């Protein structure tokens, strides 16, 4: 009983810590990716070479603009977006896809005292922008959701946002449209690969989400964009109680210690920023609040909602015993955003968050690796497929996607915007093909097995191929015959190599070794 109480205490403390770090993680700056036009379908190796080069970071020549970074974070669905998912050399076979998404645009989680809340309607209507061609059909289809299978407590969570005056944290119509677009992008990307047969089985599609309505609704919108009018009877929505998607492997004392160290670093940097302190004091004076009251209200969360939805920043009348009066300004918003970008740079330098991220996301990455291995075995030559999870969707939060990026070594990636997506693709080369060096030294039994083709992985973030920026494939020879990253690199990384940053060789050792 004592051990169980200790575990529950760790879960509660860890959850509270995640909520705190989520606030400070808002809007981190990531190195932008330079876009190139898609290579023509000529030589497959050359096409992949061009695709790969275009995602290398462009060195910054000037300080990032806090306002433009914030607009990028909004991810307003009003532009054409290219998706590089589904690109491979000719004749390569796509075996499986695993996706983690952040929920779409939401109403603020916090309220700035003495101000009016943003007036946003969270019901869905095709007459209101932004909209989507699938929106009406999606609304109708969600009305049939009782035919689906729902792990508790998801059956009692609404499948659509439904308040004319949004509730705190509720998914907006913008958020629904963002994920209808995401799902549709992948539908088009994977259609020619026939990833899922028309009669796909319930086991081949995996959907999991936290218990928040915004993640469940985002996951359903994404799934509908990917599989329009899907058969509810073949879908099971599975509940993840932890935002880390760690299942039964959540207990890790060292992870919580690394998180506490990271939070102390954040606090020291924040209180040393005199411009930020003056800005909070000015904002509090305008609103007639104590500075600590304003800080506790996390004003950046509400101000971001105003910015993303084109609503003027809050104002209060002047006069009265509290004094003040006036409007919060874009200049004040920019100072808070600038400090967050400074924090992101300091976070990379300190490396404390990376240690936390590795331990936080190992359970999810280990499950991802296991699914890939099972699918690969299921597709061995001569075997009758049993129907492993060919497509998996995990609908999550910024405090899930951000540590996932860090654990993979993608320290320069943009902080997860609304409706961000991370995609893991498993590919198989044509039968009888191997790298020249490997084929020359392989023993006869291995050469025979090689006729079944080799396995490769691609990792994409918001449609961009970032595989060769990950820790497990950064050193891979990009000019070799094979333009993709060998799956074995990823498996070795997850099972052992990723723990090098915490000076360990396994999750168990890293979590329970005594400090000092």
N, C-alpha and C positions, 0 to 999 in steps of 0.2 A: 504493500500500500504506500509506503514511504517513497519507493522508487517511482511509482505511478504519479504521486503528487509532484515529485521533482520534475518529471517529464512534462506534466501539464503546466507547471510554472514556467519551464523553458519555452513552451509553445506560446504562452501568453506574453512573456517578455519579448520573445522574438517577433511576435506579431505587432506589438506596440512599436518596437524598434523599426520594423519595416515601414510602418505608417509615418514615422518621423523622417526616415531617410527618403521616403517618396517625395516629401515636400521639397527637400533640399536638392533632389535629383532633377527637379523640373527643368526642362529646356536646356539640357547640356548641349554644348556645341560639338558637332562632329565634323571631321574634314569632309568637304563636299566631294562628290565623285564627278569627274568629267565625263560627259556623255559623248559617244560617237554614234554615227549612223550604223545600223546593223549591217554586217558584212553580207555580201551577196552569197547565195547558196552555191558556192563553187567548191573549192577544196575545203573539206570539213575541218582539217587541222588548222588551216590558215584562218578560217572563220572564227574558230574558237580562240585562236591567238589574238585576233583583234578584239574580240569580246572581252578577253581577259585583261588586255592592256588598258582598256578604257576605264577600269575601275580603280586604277592606282591613284592614290591621293594627289591632289594638286597642292604644292606647297603654298602656304599663305604669304602674301606680300604685304598685307595690312591687317589691322585688327578687325575681327568679325563685327558686323553691325548687329547690335542686340535686337533691334526692331525687326530686321529682315529675318533673323534667326527665329524670332517668335512667330512670324507669319508662316515660315516653313513648318514649324511645329503644329500649327493649326491644321495643315494638310487639307485645305478647302478643296472639295472635289469639283473644280471648275476648269481643269486642264487635261489635255491628252497625256496619258502616261504609258511609257513603254515598259514591258516586263520581259526580263531576260530569262525567266524560268522556261524550262523545256528545251533549251538550246544545247546541242551536243554534236559530236562528229556523226557523219552519216552511218547508219546501220547500228548505232548504239541503242540499246533497249532500256527504257525507263522502267525500273522495277517498283519503286515506291517513292512517296512524297510525304514528308512530315512538316507541318507548319505550326509555328507559334505566332499568335497575333496579340497585339494590344487592343483593347476595346476602342471603339470609335469615340468621336467627340461627345463630351458629356457636359452636363450642367455643373457648376462649381460645387465643391464639397464644403466650402466655407463661406460665411457671410460677413461682409465688412459692416460693423456696427454703424448705425445712423444713416445708412445709405439705402437706396431702393435696389432691390434685387433685379438682375437682368430679366427683362420681359421676353421669355422664349416659350414657345408652344412646343410641347413634346409629344403631341399626337402626330400621326403620319397623314400626309395629304399630298397628292400629286400636283395640286394647284399651288403648292408652296415650294420655293427653291431652298436648297438644291433638291432636285428630284432624280429619278432614274427610271428607265423603261420597264424595269422589273418590279417597281415598287408596288403597284396595285396587285399584281399576281402574288407577290411576297406576302402582302397583308392578308389576302384570301387564304393562302396556304397555311399561314400561322394559325388561322382559325380552325384548322383540322388537326392541330398538334396533339389532341387527346389520344390520337391513334399511335403516337410515339411511345417510347419507353424512357422513363425519367427516374434517375437515381434520386433518392431523398437528399436534400429538400427541393430539388429543381422543379418537381412537379407543381409546386405552389408558387413558383416565380413567374411573373407575367412574361409572355413571349414577345410582346411588343411594348414599347414605351407608350403610355396612355394618359398622360396628364396635360391638360391645356395650359397649366402653369407648372413648368418643370419642377420636380422635386430635386433635392440635393443629390448630386451624383447620377442623375438619370440620363440615359442615352438620349441624344437628340436625333432629329431626322437626319441631320448632317452625318451623325455617327452611323446610322443605318445605311445611308447611301455610300459612305466610304467603304463599308464592307461588302455591299452588293457589288461595287466596282472591283474590289479585291478578288472576290470569288469569280466574277466574270472574267477578269484578266487571266486567272489560272485555268478557267474552263477553256479559254481560247488557246492558251499555251500548251495544254496537255491533250487537247482533243485529238490531234493527229497521232499521238503516242498510244492512244487507247489504254490509258492507265487503268481505268475501271471498265469492266464489261457492262453491257446494258443490264444484265441480270446480277449485278454485284450483290454479294451476300452481306448480311449484317456484320459479319466479322471483318470484312474488308474495309469498312469505314469506321473510324474511331473519332468520337467527339467528346472532349472533356472541357470543363469550365469551372471557375470558382462559383460560389453561390450568389454573386452579385448580379442583379438584373442586367447591368450594362455589358457584362462579359457573356452571359447566356445569349442575350439578344444579338450581340455582335457576332458570336459564333454561328447562330442560326442564319443571319443575313449573309455571312461569308459562304456557308454551306449551300444556301439557296442560289447564290450567284454561280457557284461551282457546279451544282447539280440541280438545275431548275426543276421544280415540281417533283422533288425526290419523294420516294415512298416512305411515309412516316413509319410504317410497320417494320422497316429495316434499320431504323435509326434508334440508337440508345444514347441519351445525354448522360455522361458520367460526371460525378461531382468530385472536384479537388478541393479539399478543405483548406489547404495551405496555398498562399499566393506563390510559393516556390515550386509547386507541383512536385513535391518530394515524396508523396505517398506515405509508405510505411518507414521511410528512411530519413525522417525529418530531424531526429534527435542528434544534434551535433554541437556540443558545448563550445568548441573552438570557433565555430562560425559566429556565434553570438559575441564572443570576445573580439573577433576581428571587426565586427560591425560597430561595437562600442568604441573601439579605437578610431575607426573612420568617423564616427559622429563627433568625437572629441576634436579631431583635426578640422572638421567642418566648422565647429563652434569657434575655435581659435581664429580661423581665417575670417569668419564673419564679424566677430567683435573687434578685430583689428582694422576693419574697413571704415575709416572715418566718414567717407562720402556716403556710404550706405547708412550709417547711423544718423547723419544729418538729414538724409532724405526721409527716413522713417519719422524723425522728429517733425519735419515740415508737413508730412502727410497727416500725422496725428493732430497737429495744430489746426490744419484745415478742417478736419472732421470733428474737432472738439473732443479728442480722445487722449488717454495716456498712451505714450509710445508703446508700453508693454501690451496694452490692449490691442493696438493695431497689429503688432508683431504676432500676437497669438491668433489673430484672425487670418493669418497667411494671405495678405491682400493680393499677392501675385496670382493666386488661383482664380479669384473672381475677375481681376483685371484682364487676364488672358481670355476669359470667356467674352468679355466686352470686345476685345480686339478681334477675336476669331469671328464673331457674329456682327461686326460693324456697328456696335452700340457705343455711344459716347461714354467716356469714363464717368464715374459717379460724381455728383455734386451735392453740396449741402448749403442751405441758406445761412447767411451770416447773422451776427447779433446774438443776443441771449447770453446767459451766464457763462456758457462754455467758450464764448468767443469764436474765432475762426470763421469758417465760411469760404466757399469757393469750390473748385473742382480739382480732382486728382489729375495729373498731367502725364503726357507721354514721356516727358523728360524724366519724371520720377520712376515711371515704369522701366525706362531704359537703364537707369542706375541699378535697379534690382536685377534686371536681366544681365547687365554687365558683370555684377558680382557672381552670378551663377556661372557665367562663362569662365571667370577667373577660378572659381572653385573646381570646375571641370579640369582645367589645366593643372591645378595643384593636386587634384586627385590622382591624375596619371603619374605625376612626379613622385608622390608619396607611396603609391602602390598598396595602400592598406585595403582599399575597396576591392582590388583584384583578388586578394587573399580571401576576403569574404565571398566574392562571387564564385570562386572555384568550388568552395564547399557548399554554397547555396545551390548551385546548379548541377553538381555531380549527379544527384538522383535522376533528374530529367534527362541529362545527356546519356547516362547509363541505360535508361529505358529506350532512348532513341537508338543507341548502338545495338541493343538487344533486338529491337524490332527489325533493324536492317539485316542483322545476321539471320533471323528467322525467315525473312522474305527471300534472302539470297539462297538459303537452303531449300526453300519451297520452290525455287525456280531452277534448281540444278537440272542438267540435261537428263531427260528420261524419266523425270518424276512427274507425278500427277499433282498439280497445285492443290493445296488444302485450303487456301484462302486466308492467308495471314493479313495483318493490317496493311493494306496497300496505301491507303490515305489516312493520315492522322491529323486532327486539328485540335490545338490547345488554345483556348481563348482566355487571355490573361491580362495582366496589368503592367504599368511601367516598371514596378518593382520586381517583375518577373523577367521582362525582356532586357532591361538594362544589365542585370548581372549575367544573363545568358551571353550577351555580346562581350562583356568583359572576360568571362570565363573562356571564351573561344579565342581571346587575344585580340579582339577587334576594338582596341582602346580608342581608335580614331573615328569610330562610326558615330553618326548622329545619334543623340539621345532619342529614345523611342517617341516619335510623334504620335498623335492620335491615329489609330488604325495601322500602326507599323506592323510589318510581317517579317519573320525569319523563316526561310525555307531550306529544308535538307532534302536533296534529291539523291537517290541511289541509282546508279547506272551500271550497265553490263556491256562490255565490248562484244563484237561479233565472235562466234565460235572460231577457235583456232588462231586467234590473234594474241600476241604477247609482245612485250617490249623486247628489242633485240638483245640487250644485255642479259635480261632475265632468262630468255629462251636459251642462250648459249650455255649458261651454267646450270640450268635446271636438270635434275636427274630424270631418267626415263618415266617414272611414275608421275612426276610432277608435270612433265611435258604432255602426257596423255590427258591429265586433268585440265591442262591449259586449253584444250580444245573447247571447253565449255565457256570460255571467255573470262575476262578479268572484271573486277568490281571497282567502281569509282564513286566518289562523292562530290557533290557540289553544294555550296552554302551560298544563299542569296539573301540580301537584306534590302527590303523595299524595292525589289526587282533588279538590283545590281549584284553581279557575281563578285563576292568578296572571299571566295575560297582561298586564294593565294595571299590573303592578308591574315588568315587564321594562324595560330601558333603551330598547328599540326601540318600545315602545308606551305608555310612561308618559305621554307628552304628547299622545296621540291623544284627540280629542274624544269622550269617552264618552257624550255626550248627542246625538251625531250620529245620522243615520238608521241608520247601520250599527253595530250593537252589537259587531261583531267587529273584530279588528285586521287591516288589509290585509297580505297576504303581502309586498308590496313593501317594507314597513317592515323586516321581518326580513331580506330579501335585502340591502338596503342596509346594515343593521347588520353582517351577517356579512362582506360583501365590503369594507367600508371603515370604517364608523362605530365599530365596537368597538375599533379600534386607537388611538382618540383618547386613551385612558388611558395609553398608552405613547408618546404624541406621535409617532405614525406613521400611515401611510395604507394599509399592506399588511403581510401576514405576513412576507414576505421582508425588507422594510425593518426591521420591528420586531425580527426575529430576528438579523439580521446587521449592523446598524448598530453601529459602534464606540461604546462608552460614552464620555461626557465631551465 
